Each structure stands twice: as structure tokens, then as C-alpha cells.
Amino acid sequence: MDADWPLIGVRFALYATLSGLFGLSAFSLYGLKAGERADALALRPWLVGTGLLGLLFSGIALVLLAAAMAGAPPWPIDREAIGMLITGSATGTAWEARMVALIVAVIAALIAAGRTAPLGMVALAAGIALATLAWTGHGAMDEGATGWVHLLADILHLLAAGAWVGALLGLTLLVVRPAVRVDVAHLRLTHRALHGFGLVGTLVVGTIVVTGLVNGWLLVGAGNLPRLLTTLYGQLLLAKLVLFGAMLGLASLNRFRLTPVFERSVAAGDHRAALGALWRSLAIEASCAVTILALVAWLGMLEPPATAM
């Protein structure tokens, strides 16, 4: 069966925008102080922009999904199919919850201005919106106790991945700040944020690994491991794992090598080379993350080995 590229594309867009919205708002809470947030990251435009894009892509995804389920072209819009999807399925209920959560997130982002309480509301609402994507993939395919375990693992996997993606966005914004706006205070802030994510990142990676193992067991199964290289699903999954390993290596390099060198360079008053090395490492890590999100969007449209006939 041919791949549904428009739906894969909009799924990728949703993963990227909602991960950015949740992860950046969370990163701003634990990585920066209240008085630093708005100026250091241009926080309001980023949060409002990703929230609005999330609403747009959610609307497009609903139209494409309803058309795919009805076996009809997406245009003209089949309002009856959309109505049936919204009112007659868990996916539709999740979509409604996502739209409400995103509206709350956008309103809170407009008034946040770096303040902790509204920013916390953005992170909470964005986390709910990101979690609803579990109902659009394999996480909702099982029933009973297994279904709840699978769904919970998928939600935690999404949130942990979103926290990592959003932190990469935040760190990159700090590192690529125009040179005319970089002073000692900003450099120290950047080092503190890098160090802070190093601690949070341990929890994030642990969650991704554990939930990934649960999902792998349910979607692939031990008996299907030898067949991974012979199926498109298995090849994409292995590519995802290789990229995840690369991200782990880069994150370790940042934490244990580049961040200490950057700290010493700030103290010595010569930070340009160290900052450039951090930028390159973060750029490669972010590229890996974006590619993983694209692979996840594609994998969600394929039949996993555990359910294949």
C-alpha cells in the first residue's frame, strides 16, 4: 500500500510543534529564572507561534484522517465523515481535548511574559495536547490492561521526547543569540541552562529508554527481532534507534566536555570558540531529533510486526 504522505507530513508537523511548545515552556521553567525568560528566548512569540501552528495542523490532520477513514479525497471536505470521527471514536475525543488544551496554552502564553504561574499553565496545557497524540498512533491499539500499559508508555514517551526537543530549541536559541546582545550575564545564564538540562536530561533519557522498551515489546515482540531488517517498519525503527544513540553521544559530549570547556572560556573572557563548538553540537543533535520525529510520524502509519498476519 502506498504511503499517505500528506497525513505523514501533518503528523510530523504536529509532533514537532507540540514537542516544541511543551518542551520549551518546561525548559523555561526549570532552566531559567523568572526575570530572564522573556528576554533570553523571545518566549512569547515562540510559544504563541507553536500553539497556533498546533491548532492549524490539528485541523488539517482531522480532515486528512477523516478522508482516509472514509476512503474519500480530502477535498471537498467531508463534514459527515469528520462529524462521525469526532463523535464516534477515542481519536475524535482526543482531538477535541487537544484543541481545548492548545487554546488554553495560547491564551496563557499571551499573558505569561515569563511569569511562572502562566508559564506553568502553558506547560500543563501543552503537555495535555502532546499526550493526545498517543491516540493517533499504535498506543491506542490494544485493549484491557495491556491497552492501558501501552497507552501510558506512549504518553510518557511523548512527554519525555517533547521535553528533550523543546530543551534543544531553548538551548539553541540561547547559543545563537546575536553577538551584539551577548554579555557576561547571558553567557553565565547559558552555562547554567546547559548544566540544568544535563540533570533533567538523565530523567528524560531514562523515561525514553524504559517506555521505548515497553513499546518495542508490544509492537515488535522478541520473536520478530530477526525480521526487523526485512521489513520497512523494522528498518525505520532501527534508523530511529541509531539516531537516538547519536543523540545520546552528543548529549554526553555537551554535558561532560563542551559545557565545562565553555564555563572555563567564560571565566577566561574568550568564549567564541567554545560557543561555536556548542552551537555545532546542538545543531547536529537537533537535526537528529527532527529526523526521529519524521520517522515516528511514518512508523505510526505502518503495521507493526506484532500485529502483522
Secondary structure, 3 states (H helix, E strand, C coil): CCCCHHHHHHHHHHHHHHHHHHHHHHHHHHHCCCCCHHHHHCHHHHHHHHHHHHHHHHHHHHHHHHHHHHCCCCCCCCHHHHHHHHHHCHHHHHHHHHHHHHHHHHHHHHHHCCCHHHHHHHHHHHHHHHHHHHHHCHHHCCCHHHHHHHHHHHHHHHHHHHHHHHHHHHHHHHHCCCHHHCCHHHHHHHHHHHHHHHHHHHHHHHHHHHHHHHHHHHHCCHHHHHHHHHCHHHHHHHHHHHHHHHHHHHHHHHHHHHHHHHHHHHHHCCCHHHHHHHHHHHHHHHHHHHHHHHHHHHHCCCCCHHHCC
